[in-house]
Amino acid sequence: MKYQSPISPGRSWYEDTAGPRPEYPALDGDLKCDVVVVGGGFTGLSAAVHLAKAGSKVVLIEAHRFGDGASGRNGGQLGTGQRAWAEELEAEYGFSRAKALFDLAEEAKAHLLEFAAANKIEIDYMPGQMSVAHKQRYVDDYKAHAEIMANRFGYPHISFMDAKETAERLGSARYFGGTRDTGTGHIHPLKLVIGTAKVAAQAGAQLFEQTPATAIASVGGKVRVTTPKGTISAEKCLVGVNAHGGTLEPISAAHIMPIGSFIGATVPLGDSNVLPGGEAVDDSRFVVRYFRKSTDGRLLFGGREIYAVNDPKDIHVHIRRQIAELYPELRDVEITHGWGGYVGITMPRKPFVREVMPNVISVGGYSGHGVMLSNFFGKLYAETVACNRDRLRLIEDLKIPAFPGGRRFRAPLLFLALNWYALRDRI
């Protein structure tokens, strides 16, 4: 029987194409180490690699299996810069800070590709990404963005597309224009998870799956992480659970909210005019739609919707409807896989980094822009342990307010807000 993630609905196309997925043991007994990492997604696994290679004794625990969360089930798009456009960050923080944040994200992109190449991890990288406007009134913003990126931020890889070029490159006339970025691309995320875990283990990190953290305490300069069958004592702790923090630690839980995201994979489309250049796409909806072609020609189509998924088969229905809106010729296309997962978002859609108790740093809230950032933030955390916190502090100092309503009311308030924005997307 094929494995089914207990925290995410459906079985992903990634799981059926990633190759062997090694299993790691559960923790059974007490351990002492320099750094304990809670969470086996991109952030935690990357941190484990860089910490272990720097000589730290590292223990990493994951409540389920590596890749069960967003790291192994996401859209695979790298993007460019931070989640917010560079000019938006400049308006809030000034040019110097905005440029530093943009440059940090560009380094994250290069690091991911270099890390995969250096460690011979085949991540199915495909170049190109398009960002497209679903309303005519947004087109001028995209045109201005391309000019700002080239002239002000020194990034020449983004070009503006008018409606005609957009239709040709998408194979759909449903968008009004946008940008094409040849300096980025998209990957098979679960292959990167599996490969990073192998590198971490080879570097000497101790990795444990099926080992949930039940409590974290920082007392007397030491950190203790409790699990069902053992306690880990460490000098420092990284919490990298993102959307799956629950009640483990209240500060992150107040600032990071999980929302559902769902993806469907079609059969290979063969000689189709859908995305003939192989780029990934994201659109201007607040409830964003994102899609791309796989290396074998499937359309992987994702979107966030506020509907209940009582059965994984329900995902196919909703995804096929969204595909047909853009590609009417695919209204009856066979969808071989439908799956979901949970993305950690923050109020301003900027990542959350905070020392939540002495010697315990929490990292998450990538807000749909985590494929390259989360891997790099693991490296930045390792730098912090080595007494260089300057670069991580660029993110720590971002203004990230807590969600309103507290734990009791924040989910209903977010539900109402996302439905309101989803309605605005249609008007």
N, C-alpha and C positions, 0 to 999 in steps of 0.2 A: 504493500500500500504506500502510495506517495505521501511524503510529509506535507502537512498543512500547518502553516503558522497559526498559533493560538491567539495572536494579537492582531492579525490582518486578514481580511476576507479574501477568498479566492487563491488560486495557484497562479503564479506569474509565468509569463513566457521566459523571463530570465531564469527561473528555477529549472526549466526544462532544457535550457541551452547553455548553462554555465559550466557544464562538465562536473567532475567529482566535487562534492561539497563535504569536506572533511568534518567529522564530529569531534568535539573536544569534551573532556570529562567534566563532570560536576565537581565542585569543591566538596571535600569531605575531610574536615579537620581544620585546625587553626594554623594561620600562617603569619609570618612577619616579613615586611618588605620596606623598601624606600618609598614607593608610590603605589597606591591602589587606584585602579581605574574602574569606575562603575559605568558600564554601557559599552557594548561591542559593536557599535556602528562605525562610520568613517572617523569620527572624532576620536573615540577611544582607541581604536586599533592603530590609527596613525600615531597617536601619542605613545602607545606602547612600543611601536617600532623605534621612534626617535629616542625615547627614554632608555630603552634597553641598549641601543647602539652607543649611547653616551655613557653606559656603565651602571645605570640605576637598576636595582632589583625591582622588577615590576610584576604586579599581579593584576590581571584584568578579569572582571566577572561580567557575564551577560545573563539576564534573566531567562532568555529563551535560546535561540540560535543566532549566530552572527548573520546579519542580513534580514532578519525577520521584520525589523522596523524599516523606516524610510530609506536607510542607506542601501538596502538591497532591492527596493521595490519602486524607486522613483522614476522620473521621466528621463534621466540620464543626460540632461542638458547642462553644459558648463556655464554658459552665459559669459558676460564681460562685466568687470567692475563689481560693485555692490548691488544689492537688490534695488535700491533707489538709484536713479540716474545721477551721474556725477554733478550735473548742474543743480539738481535738487539738494544734494549734500552741500554744495557751495553756498546756496541761499541760506542754509541753516547754520553751517559751521565756518564759512569763509573758504577762500580758494586753497590756502595751504593745507588745511585739514582735509578738504575734499580730495585734493590731489594725492595726499598721503594714503587715504583710504582706497582710492582707485589704484594706485601703484601696488598697494598690499594685495589687492584682489588679482591684479595681473601677475604678481609673483606666485599667488596661489595657483593660478591656471598653469603657469610654466612648471611649477613644482609637481603638480599631479601627473602631467605628461612625462616629465623627466623621471619621476619615481617609478611609474609603470614601466618605462623603457629600461631603466637601470636594473630593475628586478625581474625583467622578462615576464611581466604580467600582460597578457593579451586582453585589452579592454575594448576591442572593436571600435576604436576611435574613428569617427567620420567627421569631416570638417564642415563648417558653415552653420549659421543660425540666422533666422529671420524673425524680426519683431514687427507685427502688422496691426494696423488700425481697423477696428470693426465699426468705427464711426468716422464720417467725413471730417468732422470738426477736430479730430485728433491728428490729421495728416500733417498740418504745419508744425506741430510739436516734433514729429519724427524727423522732418526735414531739418529743423533747427538743431535737433540732437546730433545728427550726423555731422553738421558743420562745427558744433561746439566740441565734439570729441576729437575731431581732426585738428582744429585750430587752437583750442584752449588746453586740451588734456593730452595732446600728442599721440592720439590713437587714430591712425589713418585707415583702419580696416573696415570701418562702417560706412556704407554708402546708402543714399536715399533711393527708394524705389517708388515710382508713380504707380497709379492703378494698373496700367497695362503691364508693366514689368512684374508687379506683384502677382497678377493673375497668371502670367506665364510661368513664374517660378514656383507658385503653389499648385498650379493646375486647377485653380478655383477662382471665380470672380466675386467672391463674397466679401473681400476686403478692399479698402480704398487706397492703400499705400502702406509704406513702412520702411524698414531698414534691413540691409543685409550685412552681416558681420562675417568676414572671412578669417578673422583672427581667433575664432573659437570653434566649438564643435560639440559632439555628443558621444556618449560611451555606453557600454554595457555595465551598469553599476554593480551587479552582484559579482561579476568577475573581478572587479576591483576589491570588493569586500573579501572574497575568498583569498585573493592573492596577498592582500595586506596582512590578513591573519597569518598566512604562512610565513611571511617575512618577519612578523613580530615573534612568532614561535622560534624561528631559526636564530633570531637575535638574542634569545634567552628569556623573553617574557613568558610568564606562566599564564596560560589562557584557560578559562573555565566557562562553559556554557551551562544552561539550565541551573543557574545559580543567582537567584534574585537577591539584591540587597534589601534587607528588612529594616535597617536603621543605620544612620551615620551619626557619630558623635565625635566632637573634638574637645579633648580635655587634657590640660597640662602639656600642651605642645605636641600631642600625639592624636592620630585619627584612628578610630575604630569603626570598621564596617562589619555589621552583623549579617549573616546569611543563615538559612535554615540548618546548615550542618557545619558551621564553623565561623570563627571571627578572624578578620584580617586586621592586623595592627600595622600602621604605617606612619611615616613622617608627613606625608602629603597625600591628598586625594583629588582626583579629577572626576567630576560628575558629568557624563556625556550621554544622558538618556533622552534629551530633547523632548519629544512629544509624550514620552512614557514615564514622566517623573512621578505622577500620582501624588501620594502623600509623603514621599520619601524625604523631601526637603521643601519647606514652605515658601522660601523666597523665589526660587525658580518657578514653582508652581503658580505663583501670583503673576509672573511676567511672561510665561510661555503657555500658550493655549494649543491643544491638539485639534486639528480639523481634518476631516476625511478627504482623501484624494483617490480618484479611481481611474484605471487605465484599462484599455482593451487592445488586444493584438489581433489583426486580421490574418487571413491566409496570405501568402505571398501574392502580390498584385501583378507580377509579370510585366508585360509591356504596357504600363499605365502612364498617364500624364500627371499623376499625383507626385508632387515633389521630385521632378526629374533630376534636379541637381543634388538631391540627397541631404539638403539642409534640415535642421530642426526648426521648429516654429513655436513662438509664443505670441498670444494676441493681447489686445489692450483691455479686455474685460477685467473688471475687478475680480470676478470669479473666473480666473484665467483658464483658457484652453491651451494645451500644449501638445504638439504631435511631431512625429518624425518617422523616417523610414529606418528599418533595421538593415543589417548587412545582407539578409536574405530577401529583402523587398517587401516585408510586412509593413503595414501602417500601425504604429503604436500611438494611440490617441488617448489623451488624458484630460480630465477636467474635474474641478471640485464642485460638487452640488450638495445642497442640503436636502437629501432624500434618504430614507431609511433603506439599508441594504440588508434584508432579512435572509437572503440566500445569494451566494455568489453568482447564480444565473441572472439575478436582477441587474448586475453590472452590465451584462451584454446588452440589455434592452436600452438602457440610458446612453451608453456609449455609441451604439449604432444610430440612435436618433441624432446625436450631436455630429457624428460623421456625415450623415445624410444631409444635414443643413449646409455643409461645405462642399460635399461631393455627392450630389444626387445619384450619380451612377453607381455609388456604393451602398445604396439604401438596403440592398439584400445581401451584402457581403457577409461571408462567414467569419465570425469572430471566434478564434480558437481558444483565447484566454481572456479572462476578465478578473481583475484583482484590485485590491485597495490597500490603503495604508494610512498612516496618520502623520501629518506634517506639523512641526512645531512653529507657530507664528508668534510674533510680538505685535504690540499695538502699532508701532511705527514701521514695521517690516524691516527692522534692522536686527542683527544678531545680538544675543544677550550673553555677556560674560561678566561674572560677578564672583567675588570672594564671599561665599554665603555663610561661612563660619571660619574661624582661624585654620589656615592651611588646607581649606577645601574650596576649590574653584569649580564653578558650574559653567558649562558652555552649551549653547543651543539657540533655538529660536531663529533658524536660518531663513524661515519664511519663504520656502520654495526656491532658495538660491544656495543650497547647501552642498551640492556635489563637489565643487572645488573648494569652497570656503571651509567646510567641516574638516576635510583632510588636512588643510594647511593650518587650521587652528589647533589641531593635535600637535603639529610641529611647533607652533608658537607656545603651546603649553610646556612642551619639553624645554624650550628655551627659557621659560620662566623658572622652571625647576633648577636650571643651570645659572640662575641669578641674572637673567636678562629679560626683564618684564616690559621693556619699553614698547615693543611692537604689539604685544597682546593688549597693553594699556590703551592703544589707539581704539580698540573695540570696547574695552571696559568703560571708557569715559563717555560712550555714546548715551544719549538721553533715552532711556527705555522705561516708560511709566508702567505701573501695574495695570492689569485689566480692571475696569470698574466692576463693582458688584460683589467682590470677595468670592470665595470658593462656592458659595451657595447660589449666587445669581449671575456669575460671569458667563457661564455656558448659555443660559437662556438669552442673555443680552447679546452675546455673540451670534446666536442663532437668528435673532431678529435683525441684527445689523447685516449679516451676510445675505439674508433673504432680501433685505432692502436693496443692497448693492446688486444682487443678481437681477432684481427687477429693473434697476436703472440700466444695467447692461443691455436689456432688451428694448429700452425706450430710445 
